[in-house]
Structures are given as C-alpha cells and as structure tokens.
Amino acid sequence: MSTVVSPVAVATAMDGSRPHGTTVSAFVSLSLTPPMVLVSLANGSRLLAVIRRTGRLGLNILGAHQADLAIAFARSGPDKFDGVTWLPSQDRPRLPGSAAWIAAEAGDYVTAGDHTVLLAHVLTAEPGEGDPVSPSPLTYHQRSFGTHTPLAY
C-alpha cells in the first residue's frame, strides 16, 4: 500500500481543556450531500476514545511546509501538543498554517480490523491561509512525506 499516495491531516479533538491529536493518512472526502468525510483511527487510539465521548473532531489538512507536524503527531504519547501553536475553533484544536480546516461531528463508527473507520458529518470546511485555490498539500507516499506537483499540459 506504500505506492498509494495519501493526503496527510492531523485529526484533533478536545478532552475538556486538553487538546488531543494524531496524524492520519487514511482520510478522504466521502459525500457532498450531505458533506461527509471518512477518517480511519487505530482502535486503541486516545483520540478515538475522546471522539467517541465528545462526538467532535477537527481535521487539519497539512500543507507541504508542515511535515514536522505530521511527524510530531504520528508519535505515541499524551504530549503531542507540547510546544505546538494551536487555536480553538468550534471547540476543536486548529493548527494555524494548514492547507485546509474541517470541523466535523462523528456519525457512524465501523470496526475494520485494528482500526475504526469514522464517518463524520462536515460542519465547516475552510481553505487555509495563503492561496485558497492551490495550497501545496502534504502527501504520504513510499513511506515518506512530500507534495503534489501538477503536470503541465
């Protein structure tokens, strides 16, 4: 599966006043009517437990300049937000400078092997800072982070 290019996002949620987050590359647009996204999280994920309790999640779609955040949020441990700038947005942690932002409500949970597929309803979808038409996305391919380069026709 390493040959499949995936977008990279940091999924986030609040547990009281404490932010939680994790890097995800299994994320995709699911439906336009109603607007929905699909996110896959490990069954043992602290973030999944928080989302199950609160029903809320944020998706920070990372830009090409944010590989360091992808790496930081991919590690295990409770202190992923230490030293990371974030803002509350609709009671969800938002990372400034991301290519896009999605605030969502949890819908259905589907257990799939060692992961849970979360079908979430999009409340807000906004382009990030900078060029809203063509932000450079962060992608994951061949076990490394990179970006997409459009072909010239």
C-alpha positions as CSV (number, residue, x, y, z in Angstrom):
1,M,0.0,0.0,0.0
2,S,3.0,2.3,0.2
3,T,2.6,3.1,-3.5
4,V,-0.8,4.7,-2.9
5,V,-0.4,8.5,-2.4
6,S,-2.4,9.7,0.6
7,P,-3.3,13.2,1.9
8,V,-1.9,14.0,5.4
9,A,-4.0,15.5,8.1
10,V,-3.9,15.9,11.9
11,A,-7.2,14.8,13.4
12,T,-7.9,16.7,16.7
13,A,-10.4,16.8,19.5
14,M,-10.8,18.4,22.9
15,D,-11.0,16.4,26.1
16,G,-12.2,19.1,28.5
17,S,-9.5,21.8,28.2
18,R,-6.8,19.4,26.9
19,P,-6.2,19.0,23.1
20,H,-5.6,15.6,21.5
21,G,-4.4,14.8,18.0
22,T,-2.9,12.3,15.7
23,T,-1.5,12.2,12.2
24,V,-3.8,10.4,9.7
25,S,-3.2,9.4,6.1
26,A,-6.4,7.4,5.8
27,F,-8.7,10.4,5.2
28,V,-10.9,11.1,2.3
29,S,-14.0,13.1,1.1
30,L,-17.0,10.7,1.3
31,S,-20.1,12.6,0.3
32,L,-21.1,16.0,-1.0
33,T,-24.8,15.7,0.0
34,P,-24.6,15.7,3.0
35,P,-21.0,16.8,3.3
36,M,-19.1,13.9,4.9
37,V,-15.5,12.7,5.4
38,L,-14.1,9.3,6.3
39,V,-11.2,9.0,8.8
40,S,-9.5,5.8,10.0
41,L,-8.1,5.7,13.5
42,A,-6.4,2.9,15.4
43,N,-8.8,1.1,17.8
44,G,-6.6,1.8,20.8
45,S,-6.1,5.5,19.9
46,R,-6.6,8.0,22.7
47,L,-8.0,10.4,20.1
48,L,-10.7,7.8,19.1
49,A,-11.7,7.5,22.7
50,V,-12.1,11.3,23.0
51,I,-14.1,11.5,19.8
52,R,-16.4,8.7,21.0
53,R,-17.1,10.7,24.2
54,T,-17.5,14.1,22.6
55,G,-18.7,13.4,19.1
56,R,-16.5,16.2,17.8
57,L,-13.3,16.2,15.6
58,G,-11.3,18.6,13.6
59,L,-9.2,17.8,10.6
60,N,-6.2,20.0,9.9
61,I,-5.2,19.2,6.3
62,L,-1.5,19.8,6.3
63,G,0.5,21.8,3.8
64,A,3.8,20.8,2.3
65,H,5.6,23.0,4.8
66,Q,4.2,21.1,7.8
67,A,6.0,17.7,7.6
68,D,7.4,18.4,11.1
69,L,3.9,18.5,12.5
70,A,3.0,15.3,10.7
71,I,6.0,13.6,12.3
72,A,5.3,15.1,15.8
73,F,1.6,14.0,15.8
74,A,2.5,10.5,14.4
75,R,4.4,9.6,17.6
76,S,2.8,7.9,20.6
77,G,2.3,9.8,23.9
78,P,0.0,12.3,25.5
79,D,2.1,15.4,25.0
80,K,1.9,15.9,21.2
81,F,0.7,19.5,21.6
82,D,3.7,20.5,23.8
83,G,5.4,23.4,22.0
84,V,2.8,23.4,19.2
85,T,0.8,26.6,18.4
86,W,-3.0,25.9,18.1
87,L,-6.2,27.8,18.3
88,P,-9.7,26.7,19.5
89,S,-12.1,26.6,16.6
90,Q,-15.6,25.4,17.2
91,D,-14.4,23.6,20.3
92,R,-11.7,21.8,18.3
93,P,-7.9,22.3,18.1
94,R,-6.9,24.0,14.9
95,L,-3.3,24.2,13.7
96,P,-2.5,27.6,12.1
97,G,-1.0,27.5,8.6
98,S,-2.7,24.3,7.5
99,A,-3.8,24.0,3.9
100,A,-7.4,23.5,5.0
101,W,-9.6,23.1,8.1
102,I,-12.6,20.9,8.6
103,A,-14.8,20.8,11.7
104,A,-16.9,17.7,11.9
105,E,-19.3,15.7,14.0
106,A,-19.0,12.0,14.4
107,G,-21.5,9.9,12.6
108,D,-21.1,6.1,12.3
109,Y,-18.2,4.1,13.6
110,V,-17.2,0.9,11.6
111,T,-14.7,-1.5,13.1
112,A,-12.3,-2.7,10.4
113,G,-9.5,-4.9,11.7
114,D,-7.3,-3.0,14.0
115,H,-8.8,0.4,13.0
116,T,-12.2,2.1,13.3
117,V,-13.5,3.9,10.2
118,L,-15.3,7.1,11.3
119,L,-17.9,8.5,9.0
120,A,-18.2,12.2,10.0
121,H,-20.5,15.0,9.0
122,V,-18.8,18.2,8.0
123,L,-19.9,21.3,9.7
124,T,-17.3,23.7,8.4
125,A,-14.7,23.4,5.6
126,E,-12.3,26.3,5.0
127,P,-9.2,26.8,3.0
128,G,-6.1,27.6,5.0
129,E,-4.1,30.7,5.0
130,G,-2.4,31.8,1.8
131,D,-3.6,30.8,-1.7
132,P,-7.1,29.2,-1.3
133,V,-7.1,27.9,-4.9
134,S,-3.9,25.8,-4.9
135,P,-2.3,25.3,-1.5
136,S,0.5,22.8,-1.7
137,P,-0.7,19.7,0.2
138,L,1.4,17.4,2.2
139,T,1.2,13.8,1.0
140,Y,2.5,10.5,2.1
141,H,4.0,8.1,-0.5
142,Q,6.6,5.3,-0.3
143,R,6.8,5.8,3.5
144,S,7.9,9.5,3.2
145,F,6.2,12.9,3.2
146,G,6.2,15.1,0.1
147,T,3.9,17.1,-2.0
148,H,2.0,17.0,-5.3
149,T,3.4,18.7,-8.4
150,P,0.8,19.4,-11.1
151,L,1.6,18.2,-14.6
152,A,1.9,20.8,-17.3
153,Y,-0.3,20.0,-20.3
